[in-house]
Each structure stands twice: as C-alpha cells, then as structure tokens.
Amino acid sequence: MHLRFVCLPAFLTALSCSTAVETRPNFVLILVDDLGYGDIGAYGSGLNRTPHLDRMAAEGLRFTDFHSNGPMCTPTRAALLTGLYPQRFGEQFESALSGIDDYDLGLPHEAVTVAEMLSAEGYATAMYGKWHLGYHPPFMPLNQGFDDFRGLGSGDGDHHSHIDRSGRQDWWHGSRISMEEGYGVDLITAHSVDFIGRHRDEPFFLYVAHLAIHFPWQGPADRGYRVEGGNYHNLSKLGELDSLDVSSKVKEMVEAVDGSVGRILAALRRQGLDEETFVFFTSDNGGYLTYQGGYHSISDNGPLRGQKGDLHEGGHRVPAIARWPGRIRPGETDALAATFDLVPTIRELAGAAEPDAALDGVSLVPLLLARQPPEPRALYWRMRGAAAVRRERWKLIRHPNSTVELFDLSQDLGETSDSSESQGDVVRELEAALSAWESEIDSNGP
C-alpha cells in the first residue's frame, strides 16, 4: 500500500487534515483504437460478447457523455498524455501523423506528459501498445517519461507480423526495434501483466494502448500478411478480407480486447492490488461504419451520427469506464468529460505537484468520488478545416465551407435536426466562443 499524509478535500473525508491518510493509487489507462460507442455490451452491443468490460462497467462508473479530444488517433493520444488540446502542438496534431509526410515529427520534448509527472513522484511507468506520437527516436515513449515501452510507433501495423504501412519493422522495445511473434493484443497484455507483477510493491502507471480494433482487420487466428519492404498505402492496408462485411473480423478483435481487460483486472486481483488501482478504459475516437471500397458493418456507434474522422458525435463520443473498488461507487454519469481530463484527475489522485502551466482539462476527482460534476464549460474540436464547440446541451459544427449546423443534444442525440436558423443567438454565441478559442490556441503553445 502506498500511503502519504495529505489534507484532503472536504468531499473525500471528514477527518481532520492532521490525521487524514490518502492511498496513492496505481493507475492503469486502457485505450482501444477505433472502438465505437456501441461496440461493447455495456453500451448496447448485441453482437460482441464483452463480459469483462460489462463487469467493469457494473463495478465502476460508466460515462454516457465522454469524448475523445479528436476524431482520429494522434490528437486524442496527445491530449491523453498532456492534459492539453492537441492543437497546441501544431496543425499536424489535429489529425493522424502520417508515416510519409510526418515521419520525422513527434510530440515536442517540451511537452510534459503524465508519465513524466508521475515519475517525479516515484511511480514506475510503462507503456505497451500503439504510440503514434512519433515514428522513431527521439520521439518515442522513453523520451517522454516512460521507463519501459514495447509496441508500435506507427498508426497501424499488421497485428501478427508487426510490419507498418510502409513495409517497415515496427515493434519496439524501448528505443530499438525488437520484433516479437504473436498477436498484438496478446503481446500487449502479456507485457502489461508482467509489469504489474514486477511492480506490485511500488506505485505504478501503466498505459495499455491497443492497436485493435484498427485495421488491418485481423483476428487472433489470422496470419500476418504484411512483409518487410512492402507498400500498404492502399486498400491492402485493411487486411486479407474475403468479404466487404467486416463485422465478423471486428467482433473477433473486440472480444480479444475484452479478454485482455479481463486478464489485466485478474492480474490486479491476484497481486492484491484491486482496491489500490484506478483503472480507466476508453477509445481514441469513434468507430468506422463504412470505408472506401464498399467495406461496411465495421463498427457500431449506437444512436450517434457519423463515424471516425467526423465532428458529429459518432466521431468523438466514446465509451468510458472508471473503476476503483471501494472508492468509486458503481453507477452511471451523464457529466460532460473528455480525454484531456485524465491528466489533472491523475495528478490530483497522486498528490503530484501543480504543473508549471495551466492544463486545458479539469480534474474529475469530485465526479468520481462524490458525483459532483465539473463546472459547466465549453469543449472544442478542430480537424481538416472543420471545427466544433459544445456548451451544455448545444453543439455547433462549422464546416470547411464555413456553413454551420446547430444541434440540441438533449433532444436530438442523433444530430438529425439542424436548429441554426431558429436559434440565431445561440449560433452567434457559439461562433464567437469558437473564434476566441481558435485565436488563443493558435497563438499560444504548451
């Protein structure tokens, strides 16, 4: 048990500040790639069997209004690790870093990550899985506060051969290529379970970043088809598929991720760490419903409009579950929250020092431990010339041609009815807020 004496907020304890004792939790962040809002049983899936995630949702706090900070991979990962809007790191971080155009770019070293913050507090840190914030050193996890890393640097690799879209070997140990045999989900899980066992007697931060269910759509029993030197910057990147209906392959991948969650939670119980560990599960963006070439029945975004890459809800409203037995009361919350809120939340739970610069996210500790939602605020997204702002029930989307749509999400979660003509005052207020955010975000770095 990792103890420190602190003066706790009133909602955490009725003890005096002189006698209050807080348990510094371990942290396990599990990020799935392209998992849609309706892809697991706890969020309505009738296709995919996800007993471990369903149990986690029953034992923890299930979010119904949680959002990724981008509708694609890289932006959300930058926000998750820094607590900042990804736009603060430049236009390249609004979308997925390309293995061609952005191959020599990466998360700036001056960015302070949650791993660096926790390392300073004596935490062991590790990341296993997909990085996608730099393709090679010096822009890899070991350069950003992680003690150990095994996984891929790119946005997608063959789940079996671990060859990226450009035909490069892409399975790293630390800062060197170190190829391993096995299905990506299984390798990531094995390293995560091993890390938990090795660090059971000290506080730790574990970031589990699955490539699944991102293409290539491959199940555990499929073969690796990408080979070194090949070029997969075409529809061959999707995998060796015998049908345009991808649902059966995605089902295998979702269920593999569910099994991974089950093994990680079982490892915590086996090591006696279940009640000492804060676990958070979410996705980096919404799921694909269709893909060029006629591929369909890929993912399920439930009642939401749109898919990965869109600023409609299907692109960024994602499943999210927080679990900490004995501390987080089971239930459901409709509080508005986003990926970048995890850094200030973890900072507060760990009792870490305040950051030198303000974070864009806010701590969810009052919500998690006392069901006190964050103060009302606006959330913003921007990608490829489109932008969106959400404030309470209203959401405005500004398209690249400058036309706007306005939706009342309290009455129209599926974004089917544009209210922009009848709600001119709301449109003007949100457009002004969006313009002010863009001016601030584009003029100030991290």
Stockholm file with secondary structure:
# STOCKHOLM 1.0

chainA/1-446         MHLRFVCLPAFLTALSCSTAVETRPNFVLILVDDLGYGDIGAYGSGLNRTPHLDRMAAEGLRFTDFHSNGPMCTPTRAALLTGLYPQRFGEQFESALSGIDDYDLGLPHEAVTVAEMLSAEGYATAMYGKWHLGYHPPFMPLNQGFDDFRGLGSGDGDHHSHIDRSGRQDWWHGSRISMEEGYGVDLITAHSVDFIGRHRDEPFFLYVAHLAIHFPWQGPADRGYRVEGGNYHNLSKLGELDSLDVSSKVKEMVEAVDGSVGRILAALRRQGLDEETFVFFTSDNGGYLTYQGGYHSISDNGPLRGQKGDLHEGGHRVPAIARWPGRIRPGETDALAATFDLVPTIRELAGAAEPDAALDGVSLVPLLLARQPPEPRALYWRMRGAAAVRRERWKLIRHPNSTVELFDLSQDLGETSDSSESQGDVVRELEAALSAWESEIDSNGP
#=GR chainA/1-446 SS CCEEECCCCTTTCSSCTTTCEEECCEEEEEEESSCCTTSSGGGTCSSSCCHHHHHHHHHSEEESSEECSSSSHHHHHHHHHHSSCGGGGCGGGGSCCCTTTTTTCBSCTTSCCHHHHHHTTTCEEEEEEECCSBSSTTSSGGGGTCSEEEEESSSCBCTTTCBBTTSCBCCEETTEECCCCSCHHHHHHHHHHHHHHHTTTSCEEEEEECCTTSSSCCCTTSCCCCCTTCCCSSGGGGCSCSCSBCHHHHHHHHHHHHHHHHHHHHHHHHTTCGGGEEEEEEESSCCCSEETTTEECCCCCTTCCCCTTCSSHHHHBCCEEEECTTTSCSEEECCCEEGGGHHHHHHHHHTCCCCSSCCSSCCCHHHHHHCCCCCCCEEEEEETTEEEEEETTEEEEECTTSCEEEEETTTCTTCCSCCTTTCHHHHHHHHHHHHHHHHHHHHCCC
#=GC SS_cons         CCEEECCCCTTTCSSCTTTCEEECCEEEEEEESSCCTTSSGGGTCSSSCCHHHHHHHHHSEEESSEECSSSSHHHHHHHHHHSSCGGGGCGGGGSCCCTTTTTTCBSCTTSCCHHHHHHTTTCEEEEEEECCSBSSTTSSGGGGTCSEEEEESSSCBCTTTCBBTTSCBCCEETTEECCCCSCHHHHHHHHHHHHHHHTTTSCEEEEEECCTTSSSCCCTTSCCCCCTTCCCSSGGGGCSCSCSBCHHHHHHHHHHHHHHHHHHHHHHHHTTCGGGEEEEEEESSCCCSEETTTEECCCCCTTCCCCTTCSSHHHHBCCEEEECTTTSCSEEECCCEEGGGHHHHHHHHHTCCCCSSCCSSCCCHHHHHHCCCCCCCEEEEEETTEEEEEETTEEEEECTTSCEEEEETTTCTTCCSCCTTTCHHHHHHHHHHHHHHHHHHHHCCC
//
